[in-house]
Amino acid sequence: MEELLRGVGVVRRAGLSVDVSGIEYDSRKVVPGSLFVAMQGGTTDGNRYIASAIERGASAVVTDSAMTFQDAASKYPQIALAEVAHGRSALAGISANYFGHPEKKLALSGVTGTNGKTTTAFLLDAMLNRVTRKTVLVGTIEYHVAGVVVQSPHTTPESRDLLELFAKGVSADATEAVMEVSSHALEQGRVWSLPFDVAIFSNLTRDHLDYHGTMEKYFAAKRMLFDGSNGVVPRVSVINIDDSYGAELAIKAREAGSEIFSYGLEVGEFRADDVSMSASGMKFRLVAPNGSAAIQTKLTGKVNVYNLLAASAAANARGLTLNEIADGAASLECVPGRFQTVDAGQPFTVVVDYAHTDDALRNLIALAREFVKPANGRVITLFGCGGDRDRSKRPLMGRAAGEGSDFVVLTSDNPRSEDPEAILRDALPGLEATGVEFVTEADRAKAIQIAIEQARSGDIVLLAGKGHEKTQTLRDHVIPFDDMEVAAGAIRVLAKAGAKR
């Protein structure tokens, strides 16, 4: 117990000194001998579950509530008890002590920003793997631990779970970790004091304002990864200076003592020249401070040029040569749910993508527009807006979809506790203002069928919003749902109907 609390900043203690067999912050996972960390959170307070944790066998409790500490000290004198100032910071410190500080045995690279985190992380991971470095990858789609794929419940897990992943990676001889770092994780202290060697900033556009409230607060959360307010200043900050927030961030990071590797399409130390792209991939010349290299990749689109530049700069910061970077970029086949095509023999293109903000939707449609000829090809866009999330972005998404598309299908995208029809009504003003032809259908499976039936030879159908996700979250339950599978099924139905005619 004494070793686990080392450096945690304990306010006061009570009870016995005990041996601890595990660390938990979810009372349902407590087993005899566990230390339970009770934290105040945004939606619930872990201090409410101390009695449940003790009933399950917890031998020690750490709380961030002075009142709870006093109450527990009188009720449970047999329990080792400690009060801390900040629950999540304490969880990070206790977990690091328990798992043997694996974060100090890995070179950590963190990617933050509104769009591009997942693709940039996959690219950097591929580059590091290509030069035979074993890695831990943590992100939205899945986690990788030295090549073993693990389910991803959160983009950035709680510190206890993250450090356990790191420990498993270290046991499997991993030397690097690449992770997406969400604004929620930064603000909540899930990555508190992790010693990031490289921090990457992709961009900042409107998202998560249901949580942060304003763009200024959203940016302040992202900035924590770079300015030292997360506990450690990264050795290198890789920053997109084409983005206005990135330009400001570069100044803050430099003032904090981080070395800046800037990137952009035309400005920055890492740039892309002679870009040539098609629906099946692209190539360009990577220009860097130490030379240049020819990049060829199966990814495509302007957004992926940015993602490749970010990953290349980070890989360079981690010691890879430009030729090694180019080889790693070419090795990545695809990123699940990111401009991923559905091929079931149809004479038109169907693309599944995770775009779920107005900026990401606009970029996706612009990319699709580059691959259709106005004379014989249309862009058909299906999208929805998430329930229990920022309502103000819904009409913005409607406008983004309508402005770039020839036909739009407005549908559901994880409505959660909200009425799906009410969500559609929120998006309609922006969509209607564009004058585009559209239909609404709250049932996503039926909506995909409608989008597929609208398509003809040469068209591109964009199924936006869910990407890699395999479920749809409704009011009171979660159902299996995979845009790739549903689209393939819709294409087969269309093909059978055509054959009968």
MITI-167759 format. One record per residue (C-alpha): residue in three letters; x, y, z. Coordinates in steps of 0.25 Angstrom, whole numbers, padded with zeros to 4 digits, always signed. Example, Ala and Ser with C-alpha at 12.3 -4.5 7.8 and 13.67 -1.06 7.14 Angstrom:
REM MITI-167759
ALA+0049-0018+0031 SER+0055-0004+0029 
This chain:
REM MITI-167759
MET+0000+0000+0000 GLU+0011+0010+0003 GLU+0018+0008-0010 LEU+0005+0010-0018 LEU+0003+0023-0011 ARG+0017+0028-0014 GLY+0016+0042-0021 VAL+0001+0042-0021 GLY-0001+0054-0012 VAL-0009+0048-0001 VAL-0017+0058+0008 ARG-0019+0049+0020 ARG-0020+0034+0023 ALA-0028+0025+0032 GLY-0029+0010+0035 LEU-0019-0001+0033 SER-0008-0003+0024 VAL-0011-0015+0015 ASP-0006-0023+0003 VAL-0013-0020-0010 SER-0016-0030-0021 GLY-0021-0020-0032 ILE-0026-0006-0035 GLU-0040-0003-0039 TYR-0049+0009-0041 ASP-0061+0002-0045 SER-0067-0005-0033 ARG-0073-0016-0042 LYS-0059-0021-0045 VAL-0054-0021-0030 VAL-0050-0035-0025 PRO-0044-0038-0011 GLY-0031-0030-0009 SER-0034-0019-0019 LEU-0031-0005-0016 PHE-0043+0003-0021 VAL-0041+0018-0025 ALA-0054+0026-0024 MET-0054+0038-0033 GLN-0064+0049-0035 GLY-0067+0049-0050 GLY-0076+0057-0060 THR-0088+0047-0060 THR-0086+0039-0047 ASP-0078+0040-0034 GLY-0070+0027-0031 ASN-0071+0031-0016 ARG-0086+0026-0017 TYR-0081+0012-0019 ILE-0071+0010-0008 ALA-0080+0001+0000 SER-0082-0008-0012 ALA-0067-0009-0014 ILE-0065-0013+0000 GLU-0076-0023+0000 ARG-0068-0029-0012 GLY-0056-0030-0004 ALA-0048-0017-0006 SER-0037-0016+0005 ALA-0034-0002+0002 VAL-0041+0011-0003 VAL-0035+0024-0009 THR-0046+0035-0009 ASP-0045+0050-0014 SER-0057+0054-0005 ALA-0053+0059+0009 MET-0068+0056+0014 THR-0067+0042+0008 PHE-0053+0040+0015 GLN-0059+0044+0029 ASP-0071+0035+0027 ALA-0063+0023+0022 ALA-0053+0024+0033 SER-0064+0023+0044 LYS-0072+0012+0036 TYR-0060+0003+0031 PRO-0048+0003+0041 GLN-0043-0010+0036 ILE-0041-0003+0022 ALA-0028+0004+0018 LEU-0033+0018+0014 ALA-0027+0030+0007 GLU-0032+0044+0003 VAL-0026+0050-0009 ALA-0028+0064-0016 HIS-0031+0059-0030 GLY-0037+0045-0032 ARG-0033+0043-0047 SER-0018+0048-0044 ALA-0018+0039-0032 LEU-0023+0027-0041 ALA-0012+0030-0051 GLY-0001+0031-0040 ILE-0006+0018-0033 SER-0007+0010-0046 ALA+0007+0014-0051 ASN+0013+0010-0037 TYR+0005-0003-0038 PHE+0008-0007-0052 GLY+0023-0003-0050 HIS+0023+0010-0058 PRO+0022+0004-0072 GLU+0020+0018-0078 LYS+0035+0020-0075 LYS+0039+0008-0083 LEU+0032+0012-0096 ALA+0034+0024-0105 LEU+0020+0031-0105 SER+0015+0038-0117 GLY+0001+0044-0115 VAL-0008+0050-0126 THR-0019+0060-0123 GLY-0028+0069-0132 THR-0043+0068-0137 ASN-0040+0060-0150 GLY-0029+0051-0154 LYS-0025+0045-0141 THR-0028+0031-0144 THR-0022+0031-0158 THR-0010+0038-0153 ALA-0008+0028-0142 PHE-0010+0016-0151 LEU+0001+0022-0161 LEU+0011+0025-0150 ASP+0009+0011-0144 ALA+0011+0005-0158 MET+0024+0013-0160 LEU+0029+0008-0147 ASN+0025-0006-0149 ARG+0032-0006-0163 VAL+0045-0004-0157 THR+0042-0015-0147 ARG+0039-0007-0135 LYS+0029-0014-0126 THR+0017-0004-0122 VAL+0005-0002-0114 LEU-0006+0005-0122 VAL-0018+0012-0114 GLY-0029+0018-0122 THR-0043+0019-0126 ILE-0044+0007-0135 GLU-0036-0004-0127 TYR-0024-0005-0118 HIS-0012-0013-0123 VAL-0002-0019-0112 ALA+0011-0024-0120 GLY+0002-0028-0131 VAL-0009-0034-0123 VAL-0023-0027-0126 VAL-0031-0023-0114 GLN-0045-0017-0114 SER-0046-0002-0112 PRO-0057+0003-0103 HIS-0051+0017-0102 THR-0042+0026-0111 THR-0034+0028-0099 PRO-0036+0019-0087 GLU-0035+0022-0073 SER-0021+0023-0067 ARG-0022+0010-0060 ASP-0026+0002-0073 LEU-0016+0010-0081 LEU-0005+0006-0072 GLU-0009-0008-0072 LEU-0008-0008-0087 PHE+0006-0002-0087 ALA+0010-0012-0077 LYS+0005-0024-0086 GLY+0013-0017-0097 VAL+0026-0016-0089 SER+0024-0031-0085 ALA+0023-0034-0100 ASP+0036-0026-0103 ALA+0029-0013-0109 THR+0038-0001-0109 GLU+0028+0010-0114 ALA+0013+0014-0112 VAL+0005+0022-0121 MET-0008+0027-0116 GLU-0020+0036-0119 VAL-0022+0046-0108 SER-0036+0052-0107 SER-0040+0065-0102 HIS-0048+0058-0091 ALA-0036+0050-0087 LEU-0027+0062-0085 GLU-0038+0070-0078 GLN-0041+0058-0069 GLY-0027+0055-0065 ARG-0027+0041-0072 VAL-0013+0043-0078 TRP-0008+0052-0066 SER+0007+0053-0066 LEU+0010+0043-0077 PRO+0023+0046-0082 PHE+0020+0048-0097 ASP+0032+0048-0105 VAL+0025+0053-0118 ALA+0011+0060-0118 ILE+0004+0063-0131 PHE-0007+0073-0134 SER-0016+0071-0146 ASN-0026+0082-0146 LEU-0038+0088-0138 THR-0052+0089-0144 ARG-0065+0089-0137 ASP-0068+0077-0129 HIS-0071+0073-0115 LEU-0077+0086-0111 ASP-0088+0078-0103 TYR-0076+0075-0093 HIS-0066+0087-0094 GLY-0077+0098-0097 THR-0068+0107-0105 MET-0057+0106-0116 GLU-0048+0113-0106 LYS-0050+0103-0095 TYR-0048+0091-0106 PHE-0035+0097-0111 ALA-0030+0099-0096 ALA-0032+0084-0094 LYS-0024+0080-0106 ARG-0013+0090-0103 MET-0011+0083-0090 LEU-0003+0072-0097 PHE+0007+0082-0102 ASP+0009+0094-0092 GLY+0012+0086-0080 SER-0001+0087-0073 ASN-0003+0072-0074 GLY+0010+0070-0065 VAL+0020+0068-0076 VAL+0025+0076-0088 PRO+0027+0067-0100 ARG+0041+0067-0106 VAL+0036+0069-0120 SER+0022+0075-0124 VAL+0018+0072-0138 ILE+0008+0083-0142 ASN-0001+0086-0154 ILE+0002+0101-0156 ASP-0008+0102-0167 ASP-0019+0102-0156 SER-0020+0115-0149 TYR-0021+0108-0135 GLY-0009+0100-0139 ALA-0001+0113-0142 GLU-0004+0118-0128 LEU-0001+0105-0122 ALA+0013+0105-0128 ILE+0016+0117-0121 LYS+0011+0112-0107 ALA+0018+0099-0109 ARG+0031+0106-0113 GLU+0030+0115-0101 ALA+0028+0103-0092 GLY+0041+0097-0097 SER+0037+0087-0108 GLU+0044+0086-0121 ILE+0034+0089-0132 PHE+0033+0080-0145 SER+0023+0088-0153 TYR+0015+0083-0165 GLY+0006+0088-0176 LEU+0002+0087-0190 GLU+0010+0099-0194 VAL+0017+0104-0182 GLY+0024+0097-0170 GLU+0036+0089-0169 PHE+0029+0076-0175 ARG+0022+0079-0188 ALA+0016+0071-0200 ASP+0020+0075-0214 ASP+0015+0069-0227 VAL+0002+0063-0221 SER-0005+0053-0231 MET-0017+0045-0226 SER-0028+0036-0231 ALA-0039+0028-0224 SER-0029+0016-0222 GLY-0018+0024-0216 MET-0008+0036-0217 LYS+0006+0040-0218 PHE+0014+0052-0215 ARG+0028+0057-0211 LEU+0031+0058-0196 VAL+0039+0070-0194 ALA+0046+0071-0180 PRO+0057+0079-0174 ASN+0067+0067-0176 GLY+0063+0064-0191 SER+0052+0058-0198 ALA+0045+0045-0202 ALA+0035+0039-0211 ILE+0022+0035-0204 GLN+0012+0025-0210 THR+0000+0021-0202 LYS-0013+0014-0204 LEU-0019+0025-0196 THR-0025+0037-0204 GLY-0030+0051-0202 LYS-0025+0065-0197 VAL-0028+0061-0182 ASN-0019+0049-0184 VAL-0008+0057-0189 TYR-0009+0064-0176 ASN-0009+0051-0168 LEU+0003+0046-0176 LEU+0011+0059-0173 ALA+0007+0058-0158 ALA+0011+0043-0157 SER+0024+0046-0165 ALA+0029+0057-0156 ALA+0026+0049-0144 ALA+0033+0037-0150 ASN+0045+0046-0153 ALA+0045+0051-0139 ARG+0045+0036-0134 GLY+0058+0034-0143 LEU+0053+0028-0156 THR+0059+0032-0169 LEU+0051+0038-0180 ASN+0052+0025-0188 GLU+0048+0017-0176 ILE+0036+0027-0175 ALA+0032+0025-0189 ASP+0033+0010-0188 GLY+0024+0010-0176 ALA+0014+0019-0183 ALA+0013+0009-0194 SER+0011-0003-0185 LEU-0002+0002-0179 GLU-0014-0005-0187 CYS-0025+0003-0181 VAL-0031+0009-0168 PRO-0044+0002-0165 GLY-0056+0012-0167 ARG-0048+0023-0173 PHE-0051+0025-0188 GLN-0053+0009-0188 THR-0060+0004-0201 VAL-0070-0006-0202 ASP-0068-0015-0214 ALA-0080-0025-0218 GLY-0079-0024-0233 GLN-0087-0011-0234 PRO-0084-0001-0245 PHE-0083+0010-0235 THR-0074+0013-0223 VAL-0079+0012-0209 VAL-0070+0018-0198 VAL-0072+0016-0183 ASP-0066+0027-0175 TYR-0066+0032-0160 ALA-0068+0047-0164 HIS-0077+0052-0153 THR-0075+0067-0152 ASP-0078+0077-0163 ASP-0064+0080-0166 ALA-0061+0065-0168 LEU-0073+0063-0176 ARG-0069+0075-0185 ASN-0055+0069-0187 LEU-0061+0055-0190 ILE-0071+0061-0200 ALA-0060+0069-0207 LEU-0051+0057-0208 ALA-0062+0049-0215 ARG-0065+0061-0224 GLU-0051+0059-0229 PHE-0054+0045-0234 VAL-0067+0047-0242 LYS-0069+0054-0255 PRO-0080+0064-0255 ALA-0085+0059-0268 ASN-0088+0045-0263 GLY-0085+0044-0248 ARG-0092+0049-0236 VAL-0089+0049-0221 ILE-0100+0043-0212 THR-0098+0046-0198 LEU-0104+0038-0186 PHE-0102+0044-0172 GLY-0108+0046-0158 CYS-0105+0053-0145 GLY-0102+0047-0132 GLY-0112+0047-0121 ASP-0109+0054-0107 ARG-0098+0062-0114 ASP-0096+0076-0118 ARG-0109+0080-0125 SER-0104+0093-0131 LYS-0095+0085-0141 ARG-0107+0078-0147 PRO-0112+0089-0157 LEU-0097+0091-0160 MET-0096+0077-0164 GLY-0108+0078-0172 ARG-0102+0090-0180 ALA-0089+0083-0182 ALA-0096+0071-0188 GLY-0105+0079-0197 GLU-0095+0088-0202 GLY-0086+0078-0208 SER-0095+0066-0212 ASP-0105+0064-0223 PHE-0114+0055-0214 VAL-0115+0054-0199 VAL-0121+0043-0190 LEU-0123+0048-0176 THR-0124+0037-0165 SER-0120+0033-0151 ASP-0106+0032-0145 ASN-0106+0026-0131 PRO-0119+0034-0127 ARG-0116+0029-0112 SER-0127+0035-0103 GLU-0133+0045-0113 ASP-0144+0043-0122 PRO-0138+0040-0136 GLU-0149+0048-0143 ALA-0145+0060-0134 ILE-0131+0059-0138 LEU-0134+0059-0153 ARG-0143+0072-0151 ASP-0131+0079-0145 ALA-0122+0076-0157 LEU-0133+0080-0167 PRO-0131+0095-0167 GLY-0117+0094-0172 LEU-0120+0084-0182 GLU-0133+0091-0188 ALA-0125+0104-0189 THR-0116+0097-0200 GLY-0127+0094-0209 VAL-0122+0080-0211 GLU-0131+0068-0214 PHE-0132+0059-0202 VAL-0140+0049-0194 THR-0141+0046-0179 GLU-0142+0032-0173 ALA-0139+0030-0158 ASP-0137+0015-0160 ARG-0122+0014-0165 ALA-0123+0001-0172 LYS-0135+0006-0180 ALA-0127+0019-0183 ILE-0115+0011-0188 GLN-0124+0004-0197 ILE-0130+0017-0202 ALA-0116+0022-0205 ILE-0112+0010-0212 GLU-0124+0010-0221 GLN-0122+0024-0225 ALA-0108+0021-0230 ARG-0105+0018-0245 SER-0092+0015-0252 GLY-0081+0026-0249 ASP-0087+0031-0236 ILE-0081+0031-0222 VAL-0089+0027-0210 LEU-0084+0033-0197 LEU-0089+0026-0184 ALA-0084+0036-0174 GLY-0083+0036-0159 LYS-0081+0022-0153 GLY-0069+0017-0161 HIS-0063+0005-0153 GLU-0074+0004-0143 LYS-0081-0009-0142 THR-0093-0005-0134 GLN-0105+0006-0134 THR-0108+0011-0120 LEU-0123+0014-0118 ARG-0131+0019-0106 ASP-0131+0006-0098 HIS-0122-0004-0105 VAL-0111-0006-0115 ILE-0113-0013-0128 PRO-0102-0019-0137 PHE-0100-0010-0149 ASP-0089-0010-0159 ASP-0090+0000-0170 MET-0081-0009-0179 GLU-0089-0021-0177 VAL-0103-0014-0179 ALA-0098-0007-0191 ALA-0093-0020-0197 GLY-0106-0026-0194 ALA-0113-0014-0201 ILE-0105-0016-0213 ARG-0108-0031-0214 VAL-0123-0028-0213 LEU-0122-0017-0224 ALA-0115-0027-0233 LYS-0125-0038-0231 ALA-0136-0028-0234 GLY-0129-0024-0247 ALA-0127-0039-0251 LYS-0142-0042-0249 ARG-0145-0030-0258 
